[in-house]
């Protein structure tokens, strides 16, 4: 605990130091360095938090949280299985699907796509796809040959709502051996379709995803009315999706593959965590360098105050009092730097998205393109714990930097110093 005398002496030394030219410069540089390090670290952590939130709320609003996929035979009686899955308290909703790879053609233009047959109503419970429609209406997918496509596909094929395209699908494989022999070189199935909607989400999804209604997909791919290829889940906690899909799958009496978003897009989350760790280490080192400028400041202060230290010792001041005085003097740099850096970091973090948009407008450039990334803005989320951890780390480093110079001050011999005066 700081003694009042130590605090008094430390504050006197801090005030007197401001009148010294070079010593004042070194002290100010350490304070500014700590402030910049704290500010940047808070801003970077807020940006990483924002990306995590965007991953959980934006990307995973379209990408399936989890899926159970048939292994050998289709999942039959899917309405009953969907109802069974929804009894799990950790599952918000479930919806059936049938998917396959295919091609979409318009005149001479051809594009590889993933065709997903969905129940129009149930799909809206597990996916926010209808919110991203930029042309047409999601409900029109109920039409006989209606398809909803991504904006990237529409751009590639130069099509719009109302245009007719051709779907090329893999042929249905027959279980009859004679049929298989006769189809050694199977011809793809073709199906005329009408574009009833276009969605724009961002990233590669716009370039590959095509939706058709579940009944049409069953007809084209040889499924019975109550059979589907898999069931998609929307879960309450996206980061618990791997465990939840296991719990769901174990309740089935048939074999299924268990898939979740961490397999398809988990690398994005891992990348965010890796960048967070690297940036934290780098910026903590920046704070450490700035903090250890305090060493130079205090060593200069000890040399300047040798006579004062000698007089204090002759008056009976304990070594702990002198050491604490200089530690408090150095810690003031950390306190001022942390207060300034934390204030600026919080202010910038709360307005980071608007600041970046203003810079983009001024420079007429785009830092994040929705055609490449799944968002076109820099997200931010300030967390109180990040601010606390950053400030504590900076203060701890500042305090550590004061120990050696303050200890050196206790080694001043009054007889030598006063004898030379």
C-alpha positions as CSV (number, residue, x, y, z in Angstrom):
1,X,0.0,0.0,0.0
2,X,1.3,3.4,-0.9
3,X,2.4,5.6,2.0
4,X,1.2,9.2,2.1
5,X,4.8,10.4,2.3
6,X,5.8,8.3,-0.8
7,X,2.8,9.7,-2.7
8,X,3.7,13.3,-1.7
9,X,7.3,12.9,-2.8
10,X,6.4,11.1,-6.0
11,X,4.0,13.8,-7.0
12,X,6.5,16.5,-6.2
13,X,9.1,14.8,-8.5
14,X,6.5,14.4,-11.3
15,X,5.7,18.1,-11.2
16,X,9.4,19.1,-11.0
17,X,10.3,16.8,-13.9
18,X,8.0,18.7,-16.3
19,X,10.4,21.7,-16.1
20,X,13.4,19.5,-17.3
21,X,13.9,19.5,-21.1
22,X,15.3,16.1,-22.1
23,X,13.9,14.3,-19.1
24,X,10.5,15.7,-19.8
25,X,10.7,14.6,-23.4
26,X,11.6,11.0,-22.5
27,X,8.7,11.0,-19.9
28,X,6.2,12.3,-22.5
29,X,7.3,9.8,-25.1
30,X,6.7,6.9,-22.8
31,X,3.3,8.2,-21.9
32,X,2.3,8.8,-25.5
33,X,3.7,5.3,-26.5
34,X,1.6,3.6,-23.8
35,X,-1.5,5.7,-24.8
36,X,-1.1,4.7,-28.5
37,X,-0.5,1.0,-27.7
38,X,-3.6,0.9,-25.4
39,X,-5.7,2.8,-27.9
40,X,-4.8,0.6,-30.9
41,X,-5.2,-2.6,-28.9
42,X,-8.7,-1.7,-27.8
43,X,-9.7,-0.8,-31.4
44,X,-8.2,-4.0,-32.8
45,X,-9.9,-6.2,-30.3
46,X,-13.2,-4.4,-30.9
47,X,-12.9,-5.0,-34.6
48,X,-12.2,-8.7,-34.1
49,X,-15.2,-8.9,-31.8
50,X,-17.2,-7.2,-34.6
51,X,-16.1,-9.8,-37.1
52,X,-17.1,-12.6,-34.7
53,X,-20.5,-11.1,-34.3
54,X,-20.9,-10.6,-38.0
55,X,-19.9,-14.3,-38.5
56,X,-22.5,-15.5,-36.0
57,X,-25.4,-13.2,-37.1
58,X,-24.8,-12.4,-40.8
59,X,-22.9,-15.3,-42.5
60,X,-24.7,-18.0,-40.4
61,X,-28.0,-16.5,-41.2
62,X,-27.6,-18.2,-44.6
63,X,-25.0,-20.9,-44.1
64,X,-26.5,-23.9,-42.3
65,X,-25.7,-24.1,-38.6
66,X,-25.8,-27.9,-38.9
67,X,-27.2,-30.6,-41.2
68,X,-28.0,-34.3,-40.9
69,X,-27.5,-36.0,-44.3
70,X,-28.7,-39.4,-45.4
71,X,-25.9,-42.0,-45.9
72,X,-27.4,-44.9,-47.9
73,X,-31.2,-44.4,-48.1
74,X,-33.1,-41.2,-48.1
75,X,-34.6,-39.9,-44.9
76,X,-38.2,-41.0,-45.0
77,X,-41.2,-39.5,-43.2
78,X,-39.4,-36.2,-43.0
79,X,-42.3,-34.3,-41.4
80,X,-42.1,-36.6,-38.4
81,X,-38.3,-36.4,-38.2
82,X,-38.4,-32.6,-38.4
83,X,-40.9,-32.6,-35.5
84,X,-38.7,-34.9,-33.5
85,X,-35.6,-32.7,-34.0
86,X,-37.5,-29.6,-33.0
87,X,-38.3,-31.2,-29.6
88,X,-34.6,-30.6,-28.8
89,X,-34.5,-27.5,-26.6
90,X,-31.2,-26.4,-28.2
91,X,-32.7,-26.5,-31.8
92,X,-34.7,-23.4,-32.9
93,X,-36.0,-24.8,-36.2
94,X,-35.5,-27.6,-38.7
95,X,-36.2,-27.8,-42.5
96,X,-35.8,-30.6,-45.1
97,X,-33.7,-30.2,-48.2
98,X,-32.5,-32.1,-51.3
99,X,-29.3,-30.8,-52.9
100,X,-27.2,-31.7,-56.0
101,X,-24.6,-30.2,-58.3
102,X,-25.6,-29.1,-61.7
103,X,-25.2,-26.5,-64.4
104,X,-27.3,-23.6,-65.4
105,X,-27.4,-22.5,-69.0
106,X,-28.7,-19.4,-70.9
107,X,-27.9,-19.3,-74.6
108,X,-24.2,-20.0,-74.8
109,X,-23.4,-19.0,-71.2
110,X,-22.9,-21.8,-68.7
111,X,-22.4,-21.7,-65.0
112,X,-21.8,-24.5,-62.4
113,X,-24.2,-24.2,-59.5
114,X,-25.4,-26.0,-56.4
115,X,-29.1,-26.7,-56.6
116,X,-30.9,-26.9,-53.3
117,X,-34.5,-28.1,-53.1
118,X,-36.3,-26.6,-50.1
119,X,-39.7,-26.3,-48.5
120,X,-40.5,-22.6,-49.1
121,X,-42.1,-22.0,-45.7
122,X,-39.9,-24.1,-43.4
123,X,-36.7,-22.8,-45.1
124,X,-37.6,-19.3,-43.9
125,X,-37.4,-20.6,-40.3
126,X,-33.8,-21.8,-40.6
127,X,-32.5,-19.2,-43.1
128,X,-32.8,-15.5,-43.6
129,X,-32.5,-15.8,-47.4
130,X,-35.8,-14.0,-48.0
131,X,-34.3,-10.8,-46.4
132,X,-31.7,-10.7,-49.1
133,X,-34.0,-10.8,-52.1
134,X,-33.2,-7.9,-54.5
135,X,-35.6,-8.9,-57.2
136,X,-38.7,-11.1,-57.3
137,X,-40.4,-12.7,-54.3
138,X,-39.2,-15.7,-52.3
139,X,-42.8,-17.1,-52.1
140,X,-42.8,-17.4,-56.0
141,X,-40.5,-20.4,-55.5
142,X,-43.7,-22.4,-55.0
143,X,-44.4,-22.1,-58.8
144,X,-43.9,-25.3,-60.8
145,X,-40.6,-24.5,-62.4
146,X,-39.5,-21.4,-60.4
147,X,-35.9,-20.9,-59.3
148,X,-34.2,-18.3,-57.1
149,X,-30.6,-17.6,-58.0
150,X,-27.7,-15.6,-56.6
151,X,-26.8,-12.2,-58.0
152,X,-23.4,-13.6,-59.1
153,X,-25.1,-16.2,-61.3
154,X,-27.5,-13.6,-62.7
155,X,-24.6,-11.4,-63.6
156,X,-22.6,-14.3,-65.1
157,X,-25.6,-15.5,-67.3
158,X,-27.0,-12.0,-67.9
159,X,-30.4,-13.0,-66.8
160,X,-33.2,-11.4,-64.7
161,X,-36.5,-12.2,-63.1
162,X,-38.9,-13.7,-65.7
163,X,-36.1,-15.2,-67.9
164,X,-36.1,-18.8,-68.8
165,X,-33.0,-20.9,-68.2
166,X,-32.0,-24.5,-68.6
167,X,-30.9,-26.7,-65.7
168,X,-28.5,-29.6,-66.5
169,X,-28.7,-32.2,-63.7
170,X,-27.0,-35.5,-63.1
171,X,-29.1,-38.4,-64.2
172,X,-30.9,-40.5,-61.5
173,X,-28.9,-43.7,-60.9
174,X,-31.1,-46.8,-61.2
175,X,-30.6,-49.8,-58.9
176,X,-31.3,-52.1,-61.9
177,X,-28.1,-53.6,-63.2
178,X,-29.3,-53.8,-66.7
179,X,-30.2,-50.1,-66.7
180,X,-26.7,-49.3,-65.4
181,X,-25.1,-51.3,-68.3
182,X,-27.2,-49.4,-70.8
183,X,-26.2,-46.1,-69.2
184,X,-22.4,-46.4,-69.2
185,X,-22.3,-42.8,-70.5
186,X,-25.4,-41.3,-68.9
187,X,-26.8,-38.1,-70.5
188,X,-27.5,-35.3,-68.0
189,X,-31.2,-34.4,-67.5
190,X,-32.4,-31.1,-68.7
191,X,-35.1,-29.0,-67.1
192,X,-36.5,-25.7,-68.2
193,X,-36.9,-23.2,-65.3
194,X,-38.1,-19.7,-64.8
195,X,-36.2,-17.2,-62.7
196,X,-38.6,-15.9,-60.0
197,X,-36.2,-14.2,-57.7
198,X,-32.6,-13.0,-57.3
199,X,-30.8,-12.7,-53.9
200,X,-27.6,-10.8,-53.0
201,X,-25.9,-11.9,-49.9
202,X,-22.2,-11.4,-50.6
203,X,-19.2,-13.7,-51.1
204,X,-19.2,-17.0,-53.0
205,X,-22.8,-17.9,-52.1
206,X,-24.1,-15.5,-54.7
207,X,-22.0,-17.2,-57.4
208,X,-23.1,-20.8,-56.7
209,X,-26.5,-21.1,-54.9
210,X,-29.7,-21.9,-56.7
211,X,-33.0,-22.7,-54.9
212,X,-35.9,-24.8,-56.3
213,X,-39.0,-26.0,-54.4
214,X,-38.8,-29.3,-52.6
215,X,-41.5,-31.0,-54.6
216,X,-39.8,-30.3,-57.9
217,X,-36.4,-31.5,-56.5
218,X,-38.0,-34.7,-55.4
219,X,-39.5,-35.2,-58.9
220,X,-36.2,-34.5,-60.7
221,X,-33.9,-36.6,-58.4
222,X,-36.2,-39.5,-57.9
223,X,-37.3,-39.1,-54.3
224,X,-40.7,-40.1,-52.9
225,X,-43.1,-37.5,-51.6
226,X,-42.1,-37.9,-47.9
227,X,-38.3,-38.6,-48.6
228,X,-35.5,-36.0,-48.5
229,X,-31.8,-36.1,-48.6
230,X,-31.2,-34.2,-45.4
231,X,-32.5,-31.9,-42.7
232,X,-31.1,-28.5,-41.9
233,X,-30.9,-27.2,-38.3
234,X,-30.9,-23.8,-36.8
235,X,-29.5,-23.9,-33.3
236,X,-29.6,-21.5,-30.4
237,X,-25.8,-21.4,-29.8
238,X,-23.9,-21.6,-33.1
239,X,-20.6,-22.4,-31.3
240,X,-22.2,-25.5,-29.8
241,X,-23.5,-26.7,-33.2
242,X,-21.1,-29.7,-33.4
243,X,-22.4,-31.1,-30.2
244,X,-26.0,-30.3,-30.9
245,X,-26.0,-32.1,-34.2
246,X,-24.5,-35.2,-32.6
247,X,-27.2,-35.2,-30.0
248,X,-29.8,-34.9,-32.7
249,X,-28.3,-37.6,-34.9
250,X,-28.0,-40.2,-32.1
251,X,-31.8,-40.1,-31.7
252,X,-32.3,-41.5,-35.3
253,X,-32.6,-45.2,-36.0
254,X,-30.8,-44.8,-39.4
255,X,-27.4,-43.7,-40.4
256,X,-26.7,-40.1,-41.2
257,X,-23.7,-37.8,-41.8
258,X,-23.4,-35.0,-39.2
259,X,-22.3,-31.7,-40.7
260,X,-21.9,-28.3,-39.2
261,X,-20.7,-24.8,-40.1
262,X,-17.3,-25.3,-38.4
263,X,-16.4,-27.7,-41.2
264,X,-17.4,-25.5,-44.1
265,X,-16.7,-22.0,-42.7
266,X,-14.9,-22.7,-39.4
267,X,-11.7,-21.4,-40.9
268,X,-13.1,-17.9,-40.9
269,X,-13.6,-18.1,-37.1
270,X,-10.2,-19.7,-36.6
271,X,-8.6,-16.9,-38.7
272,X,-10.3,-14.3,-36.6
273,X,-8.9,-15.9,-33.4
274,X,-5.4,-16.2,-34.9
275,X,-5.4,-12.5,-36.0
276,X,-6.7,-11.5,-32.5
277,X,-3.9,-13.5,-30.8
278,X,-1.1,-12.1,-33.1
279,X,-2.3,-8.5,-32.9
280,X,-2.6,-8.8,-29.1
281,X,1.0,-10.1,-28.8
282,X,2.3,-7.4,-31.2
283,X,0.5,-4.5,-29.5
284,X,1.4,-5.7,-26.0
285,X,5.0,-5.7,-27.1
286,X,4.5,-2.1,-28.3
287,X,3.1,-1.2,-24.9
288,X,6.1,-3.0,-23.3
289,X,8.6,-0.9,-25.3
290,X,6.8,2.3,-24.4
291,X,6.6,1.2,-20.7
292,X,10.3,0.5,-20.5
293,X,11.0,4.1,-21.6
294,X,10.0,4.7,-18.0
295,X,13.3,3.0,-17.0
296,X,15.3,5.7,-18.7
297,X,13.2,8.4,-17.2
298,X,13.5,7.1,-13.6
299,X,17.3,6.4,-13.9
300,X,17.7,10.0,-15.0
301,X,15.5,11.1,-12.1
302,X,17.5,9.1,-9.6
303,X,20.8,10.6,-10.8
304,X,19.3,14.1,-10.5
305,X,17.8,13.5,-7.1
306,X,20.8,11.8,-5.4
307,X,21.2,14.7,-3.0
308,X,17.5,14.6,-2.1
309,X,17.7,10.9,-1.5
310,X,20.7,11.3,0.7
311,X,19.0,13.9,2.8
312,X,15.9,11.8,3.1
313,X,18.0,8.9,4.3
314,X,19.8,11.0,6.9
315,X,16.4,12.2,8.1
316,X,15.4,8.5,8.7
317,X,13.4,7.7,5.6
318,X,13.2,4.0,5.0
319,X,14.4,2.4,1.8
320,X,10.8,1.2,1.1
321,X,9.6,4.9,1.3
322,X,12.2,6.0,-1.2
323,X,11.6,3.0,-3.5
324,X,7.8,3.5,-3.4
325,X,8.2,7.2,-4.2
326,X,10.1,6.5,-7.4
327,X,7.8,3.6,-8.3
328,X,4.8,6.0,-7.9
329,X,6.6,8.6,-10.0
330,X,7.1,6.1,-12.9
331,X,3.6,4.6,-12.5
332,X,2.1,8.0,-13.2
333,X,3.3,7.7,-16.8
334,X,1.4,4.4,-17.1
335,X,-1.8,5.8,-15.4
336,X,-1.9,8.9,-17.6
337,X,-1.1,6.8,-20.7
338,X,-3.7,4.2,-19.9
339,X,-6.4,6.8,-19.2
340,X,-5.7,8.7,-22.4
341,X,-5.3,5.6,-24.6
342,X,-8.4,3.9,-23.1
343,X,-10.5,7.0,-23.6
344,X,-9.5,7.4,-27.3
345,X,-9.8,3.7,-27.9
346,X,-13.3,3.5,-26.5
347,X,-14.3,6.6,-28.5
348,X,-12.9,5.3,-31.8
349,X,-14.2,1.8,-31.3
350,X,-17.8,3.0,-30.7
351,X,-17.6,5.0,-34.0
352,X,-15.2,2.8,-36.0
353,X,-17.7,1.7,-38.7
354,X,-18.7,5.3,-39.4
355,X,-15.1,6.4,-39.4
356,X,-14.1,3.8,-42.0
357,X,-17.2,4.7,-44.1
358,X,-16.2,8.3,-44.0
359,X,-12.6,7.4,-45.1
360,X,-13.9,5.2,-47.9
361,X,-16.2,8.1,-49.1
362,X,-13.3,10.6,-49.0
363,X,-10.8,8.3,-50.8
364,X,-13.5,6.9,-53.2
365,X,-12.4,3.4,-52.4
366,X,-13.8,0.3,-50.7
367,X,-11.8,-1.6,-48.1
368,X,-14.1,-4.6,-47.8
369,X,-15.9,-5.7,-51.0
370,X,-19.1,-7.8,-50.5
371,X,-18.2,-9.7,-53.7
372,X,-15.2,-11.1,-51.8
373,X,-16.1,-11.0,-48.2
374,X,-19.5,-11.7,-46.6
375,X,-19.8,-8.1,-45.4
376,X,-19.0,-4.7,-47.0
377,X,-18.4,-2.7,-43.8
378,X,-15.9,-2.9,-40.9
379,X,-17.9,-4.2,-37.9
380,X,-17.0,-3.3,-34.3
381,X,-18.1,-4.5,-30.9
382,X,-16.6,-3.0,-27.8
383,X,-16.4,-5.3,-24.8
384,X,-15.8,-4.0,-21.3
385,X,-13.6,-7.0,-20.4
386,X,-11.2,-6.2,-23.3
387,X,-10.7,-2.6,-22.0
388,X,-10.1,-3.8,-18.5
389,X,-7.6,-6.5,-19.6
390,X,-5.7,-4.0,-21.8
391,X,-5.5,-1.3,-19.1
392,X,-4.4,-3.9,-16.4
393,X,-1.7,-5.3,-18.8
394,X,-0.4,-1.8,-19.5
395,X,-0.4,-0.8,-15.9
396,X,1.4,-4.0,-14.9
397,X,4.1,-3.4,-17.4
398,X,4.5,0.2,-16.3
399,X,4.8,-0.9,-12.7
400,X,7.4,-3.6,-13.6
401,X,9.5,-1.0,-15.4
402,X,9.7,1.1,-12.3
403,X,11.1,-1.6,-10.0
404,X,14.8,-1.6,-11.0
405,X,15.3,2.2,-11.1
406,X,13.5,2.6,-7.8
407,X,15.7,-0.1,-6.3
408,X,18.7,1.7,-7.6
409,X,17.5,4.8,-5.7
410,X,17.7,2.9,-2.4
411,X,21.4,2.1,-3.0
412,X,22.5,5.7,-2.9
413,X,25.0,6.2,0.0
414,X,24.3,9.5,1.9
415,X,28.0,9.8,3.0
416,X,29.4,9.7,-0.5
417,X,26.8,12.0,-2.0
418,X,26.8,14.6,0.8
419,X,30.6,14.4,1.1
420,X,31.0,15.4,-2.5
421,X,28.7,18.4,-2.1
